[in-house]
Amino acid sequence: MEHDRDLIIVGGGAAGLSAAQYGARANLSTLLIEEMAPGGQALLIEGLENYPGLPAPVSGYEFAENMRAQAERFGAEFLSASVTAIRKEGKKFLIETSEGNFGAMAVILATGAKHRHLGAPGEERLGGRGVSYCATCDGPFFKGKRILVVGGGDAACDEAMFLAKLSDKVTMVHRKDRFRAQRALAARVLANPHITVRFETVVAEIKGETKVESVVLEKVGSGERVEEAFDAVFIFVGSIPQTALVPEAAKDEAGYLVTDERMATSVPGLFAAGDVRATPFRQVVTACADGAVAAHAAAQYIDELRGEAYV
């Protein structure tokens, strides 16, 4: 095939960028395909402070651009396109994209996950009009306003801390009786004087005509409801793994791709890295590690295929 590569990586977040570097360094013809700007969810990070070796926090954008430039120096190629299908044909893969078809001996899926929605009345209708899933994107529009943050994980706590720099009227609700975020991060949220935390509370409805005006909050257990005025609702309640391109690959009960320690999926030659796979911890540093391991394993798989061709 005219567009053959040794290794094709689908998805340009931290995992995909790391895989591109390690694939190219292994002397594989490596192509990364991403429909948006490389960086994935890292682009939403205002200040990346917990990546080992960084002397000071850097923006997610700067971090991603450095990773891309590093991968390109080693010879990785980048293509801006949408992938519409990944099919195994014999021992090779066919990747169909908006910019043509490509063949590869191995594929690394690093498509990540998308924000999960609450499903509360008013959420979809008021999306982009006070309902948001990205504090760094939309937070500045609500300086000094009444802000509600929904969620209790790392992302929710991170975003609440960011929003608390913009407003001293931030309320955070979580359906459980404690945060599931890392202990140090949760402690910082609880100690922040600009954040009021309410546990065992959920969003029953988001109200407003042309923008968010109020939210109906419901107490878990009792069902007691109260309507309060808010100008914005920021939702961070988990993610949906983007696995539609590989329906035949094994997944866990939450829909994440199941891999072994080499990032190999149930489909020979198909590897997964980052937030798209089942993992107990989702951070930039773990995504980068996934990408490196996946590229190394893919290189070994390709070597085995080439060896078989000479037997």
C-alpha positions as CSV (number, residue, x, y, z in Angstrom):
1,M,0.0,0.0,0.0
2,E,1.3,3.5,-0.9
3,H,0.8,4.8,2.6
4,D,2.3,1.9,4.5
5,R,4.0,2.6,7.8
6,D,5.5,0.2,10.4
7,L,3.6,1.8,13.3
8,I,0.5,4.0,13.3
9,I,-0.6,5.7,16.5
10,V,-4.2,6.9,16.7
11,G,-4.6,9.8,19.1
12,G,-2.2,12.6,20.0
13,G,-2.5,13.0,23.8
14,A,0.4,12.4,26.1
15,A,0.3,8.7,25.5
16,G,0.3,9.0,21.8
17,L,3.0,11.6,21.7
18,S,5.2,9.4,24.0
19,A,4.6,6.4,21.7
20,A,5.5,8.4,18.7
21,Q,8.8,9.3,20.2
22,Y,9.7,5.8,21.3
23,G,8.5,4.3,18.0
24,A,10.6,6.6,16.0
25,R,13.6,6.1,18.2
26,A,13.2,2.3,17.6
27,N,13.8,3.1,13.9
28,L,10.2,2.4,13.0
29,S,8.5,4.4,10.3
30,T,6.0,6.0,12.7
31,L,2.9,8.1,11.9
32,L,0.6,9.7,14.5
33,I,-2.9,10.6,13.4
34,E,-4.9,13.1,15.4
35,E,-8.0,15.0,14.4
36,M,-7.4,17.9,16.8
37,A,-4.3,19.6,18.1
38,P,-1.8,17.2,19.6
39,G,-1.9,17.2,23.4
40,G,-5.3,15.8,24.2
41,Q,-6.6,16.6,27.7
42,A,-3.2,17.9,28.7
43,L,-4.0,21.0,26.7
44,L,-6.6,21.9,29.4
45,I,-4.0,21.9,32.2
46,E,-3.2,25.5,33.3
47,G,0.0,24.5,35.2
48,L,1.4,20.9,35.1
49,E,3.2,20.7,38.5
50,N,3.4,17.0,39.3
51,Y,5.3,15.6,36.3
52,P,8.7,14.3,37.5
53,G,11.7,16.6,36.7
54,L,9.9,19.8,35.9
55,P,11.6,22.6,37.9
56,A,8.4,24.7,37.7
57,P,4.8,24.3,36.5
58,V,4.3,24.5,32.7
59,S,1.1,24.9,30.7
60,G,-0.3,21.7,29.2
61,Y,0.0,23.4,25.8
62,E,3.7,24.0,26.2
63,F,4.3,20.5,27.5
64,A,2.5,19.0,24.5
65,E,4.3,21.1,22.0
66,N,7.6,20.1,23.5
67,M,6.6,16.4,23.2
68,R,5.6,16.8,19.6
69,A,8.8,18.6,18.6
70,Q,10.8,15.9,20.4
71,A,9.0,13.1,18.5
72,E,9.5,14.9,15.2
73,R,13.3,15.3,15.9
74,F,13.4,11.5,16.1
75,G,11.6,11.1,12.8
76,A,7.9,10.7,13.7
77,E,5.4,12.0,11.2
78,F,2.1,13.7,12.2
79,L,-1.2,13.8,10.2
80,S,-4.2,15.9,11.0
81,A,-7.2,13.7,10.1
82,S,-10.1,11.8,11.4
83,V,-9.8,8.0,11.6
84,T,-13.0,6.3,10.5
85,A,-12.1,2.6,10.8
86,I,-9.3,0.2,11.9
87,R,-9.4,-3.2,10.3
88,K,-7.1,-6.2,10.7
89,E,-6.4,-7.7,7.2
90,G,-4.2,-10.7,7.5
91,K,-1.2,-9.8,9.6
92,K,-1.5,-6.1,8.8
93,F,-3.9,-3.3,9.7
94,L,-5.9,-1.0,7.4
95,I,-6.5,2.4,8.9
96,E,-9.2,4.4,7.0
97,T,-9.0,8.2,7.5
98,S,-10.4,11.4,6.1
99,E,-7.1,11.9,4.3
100,G,-6.9,8.5,2.7
101,N,-6.1,4.9,3.8
102,F,-2.9,3.7,5.5
103,G,-1.5,0.3,6.2
104,A,0.5,-0.6,9.3
105,M,2.1,-3.7,10.9
106,A,1.1,-2.5,14.3
107,V,-1.3,0.1,15.8
108,I,-1.4,1.9,19.1
109,L,-4.8,3.2,20.1
110,A,-4.4,6.3,22.3
111,T,-7.8,7.9,21.7
112,G,-8.4,8.7,25.4
113,A,-11.8,9.3,26.9
114,K,-14.4,12.0,26.7
115,H,-16.2,13.8,29.5
116,R,-19.2,12.0,31.0
117,H,-22.4,13.9,31.3
118,L,-24.8,14.0,34.3
119,G,-27.9,13.5,32.2
120,A,-29.7,16.1,34.4
121,P,-32.5,18.1,32.9
122,G,-31.2,21.3,31.4
123,E,-27.6,20.1,31.0
124,E,-27.6,19.6,27.3
125,R,-29.8,22.6,26.5
126,L,-27.5,25.0,28.5
127,G,-24.3,23.5,27.3
128,G,-22.0,26.4,26.4
129,R,-24.3,28.8,28.2
130,G,-23.1,28.2,31.7
131,V,-22.7,24.4,31.6
132,S,-19.1,23.5,30.9
133,Y,-16.6,20.5,31.2
134,C,-13.4,22.6,31.1
135,A,-12.6,25.2,33.8
136,T,-9.5,26.5,32.1
137,C,-11.5,27.0,28.9
138,D,-14.6,28.7,30.3
139,G,-13.7,29.7,33.9
140,P,-12.5,33.2,33.0
141,F,-16.0,34.0,31.7
142,F,-17.3,33.7,35.3
143,K,-14.9,35.8,37.4
144,G,-16.5,36.7,40.6
145,K,-19.7,34.7,39.8
146,R,-21.5,31.9,41.6
147,I,-19.9,28.6,40.4
148,L,-21.0,25.1,41.0
149,V,-18.5,22.2,40.5
150,V,-19.8,18.7,40.3
151,G,-17.6,15.7,41.0
152,G,-15.1,14.3,43.6
153,G,-12.1,12.9,41.7
154,D,-8.8,14.4,40.8
155,A,-10.1,16.4,37.9
156,A,-13.0,17.9,39.9
157,C,-10.6,19.0,42.7
158,D,-8.1,20.4,40.2
159,E,-10.7,22.4,38.4
160,A,-12.3,23.6,41.6
161,M,-8.9,24.9,42.8
162,F,-8.5,26.7,39.5
163,L,-12.0,28.2,39.6
164,A,-11.4,29.4,43.2
165,K,-8.7,31.7,41.9
166,L,-11.4,33.4,39.8
167,S,-14.2,33.5,42.3
168,D,-14.7,33.3,46.0
169,K,-18.2,31.8,45.5
170,V,-17.4,28.2,44.4
171,T,-19.6,25.4,45.7
172,M,-18.6,21.8,45.1
173,V,-21.0,18.8,45.3
174,H,-20.2,15.1,45.4
175,R,-22.6,12.2,45.6
176,K,-20.4,10.3,48.0
177,D,-19.5,11.1,51.7
178,R,-15.9,11.8,50.8
179,F,-13.7,12.7,47.9
180,R,-12.1,9.9,45.8
181,A,-9.3,12.3,44.7
182,Q,-5.7,11.9,46.0
183,R,-5.6,12.8,49.7
184,A,-3.3,15.8,49.3
185,L,-5.4,17.3,46.6
186,A,-8.6,16.7,48.5
187,A,-7.1,18.3,51.6
188,R,-6.2,21.5,49.6
189,V,-9.8,21.8,48.4
190,L,-11.3,21.4,51.9
191,A,-8.9,24.0,53.2
192,N,-9.6,26.5,50.5
193,P,-11.8,29.4,52.0
194,H,-13.3,30.1,48.5
195,I,-14.7,26.6,48.2
196,T,-17.8,25.3,50.0
197,V,-18.1,21.5,49.8
198,R,-21.3,19.5,50.1
199,F,-21.1,15.7,50.2
200,E,-23.9,13.3,49.5
201,T,-25.4,15.8,47.1
202,V,-26.4,15.5,43.5
203,V,-27.6,17.8,40.7
204,A,-31.3,17.1,40.0
205,E,-31.9,19.9,37.4
206,I,-30.1,22.9,35.9
207,K,-32.4,25.8,35.2
208,G,-32.3,28.9,33.0
209,E,-33.8,30.4,29.9
210,T,-30.9,31.5,27.8
211,K,-28.1,30.8,30.4
212,V,-27.6,29.0,33.7
213,E,-29.6,30.8,36.4
214,S,-30.1,28.2,39.2
215,V,-29.6,24.6,40.1
216,V,-31.8,22.1,41.9
217,L,-29.6,20.1,44.4
218,E,-30.8,16.9,45.9
219,K,-29.6,15.3,49.1
220,V,-28.7,11.6,48.7
221,G,-30.8,9.4,50.9
222,S,-33.5,11.8,52.0
223,G,-34.3,13.1,48.5
224,E,-34.6,16.6,50.0
225,R,-34.3,19.3,47.3
226,V,-33.3,22.9,47.3
227,E,-32.9,25.4,44.4
228,E,-30.0,27.7,44.5
229,A,-28.8,30.5,42.2
230,F,-25.7,29.8,40.2
231,D,-24.2,31.4,37.1
232,A,-22.1,28.4,35.9
233,V,-22.0,24.6,36.4
234,F,-18.7,22.8,35.8
235,I,-19.1,19.0,35.5
236,F,-16.3,16.5,36.2
237,V,-17.9,13.1,36.8
238,G,-15.6,10.7,34.9
239,S,-15.0,9.9,31.3
240,I,-16.2,7.6,28.5
241,P,-13.3,5.7,26.8
242,Q,-13.2,6.2,23.0
243,T,-13.1,2.6,21.8
244,A,-15.6,2.6,18.9
245,L,-12.8,2.0,16.4
246,V,-11.9,-1.4,17.8
247,P,-15.2,-3.1,18.7
248,E,-13.6,-6.5,18.6
249,A,-11.0,-5.8,21.3
250,A,-11.8,-7.0,24.9
251,K,-13.0,-4.4,27.3
252,D,-13.8,-4.2,31.0
253,E,-17.2,-3.5,32.6
254,A,-16.7,0.2,32.3
255,G,-15.8,0.0,28.6
256,Y,-12.0,0.5,28.8
257,L,-9.7,-1.6,26.7
258,V,-8.1,-4.5,28.6
259,T,-4.4,-4.8,28.1
260,D,-1.5,-6.8,29.5
261,E,1.6,-5.3,31.0
262,R,3.0,-4.8,27.5
263,M,-0.1,-2.7,26.6
264,A,-1.2,-5.5,24.2
265,T,-5.0,-5.8,23.6
266,S,-6.8,-9.0,22.7
267,V,-6.1,-8.3,19.0
268,P,-2.6,-9.3,18.0
269,G,-0.7,-6.2,16.9
270,L,-3.1,-3.7,18.5
271,F,-1.8,-1.9,21.6
272,A,-3.5,0.6,23.8
273,A,-2.1,3.5,25.9
274,G,-3.4,6.2,28.1
275,D,-7.0,6.9,29.3
276,V,-8.5,4.5,26.7
277,R,-7.3,1.4,28.6
278,A,-8.2,0.0,32.0
279,T,-5.8,1.4,34.5
280,P,-6.0,2.3,38.2
281,F,-4.4,5.7,37.8
282,R,-4.9,8.3,35.0
283,Q,-2.2,11.0,35.0
284,V,0.0,12.6,32.3
285,V,3.0,10.7,33.7
286,T,1.2,7.3,33.5
287,A,0.0,8.0,30.0
288,C,3.6,8.8,28.9
289,A,4.7,5.5,30.5
290,D,2.0,3.6,28.7
291,G,3.0,5.1,25.4
292,A,6.6,4.2,25.8
293,V,5.8,0.6,26.8
294,A,3.3,0.2,23.9
295,A,5.9,1.5,21.4
296,H,8.5,-0.8,22.7
297,A,6.2,-3.8,22.6
298,A,5.0,-2.9,19.1
299,A,8.6,-2.8,17.9
300,Q,9.1,-6.3,19.3
301,Y,5.9,-7.5,17.6
302,I,7.0,-6.0,14.3
303,D,10.4,-7.7,14.6
304,E,8.7,-11.0,15.1
305,L,6.5,-10.5,12.1
306,R,9.5,-9.7,9.9
307,G,11.3,-12.7,11.3
308,E,8.4,-14.9,10.2
309,A,8.7,-13.5,6.7
310,Y,12.2,-15.0,6.4
311,V,11.4,-18.4,7.8
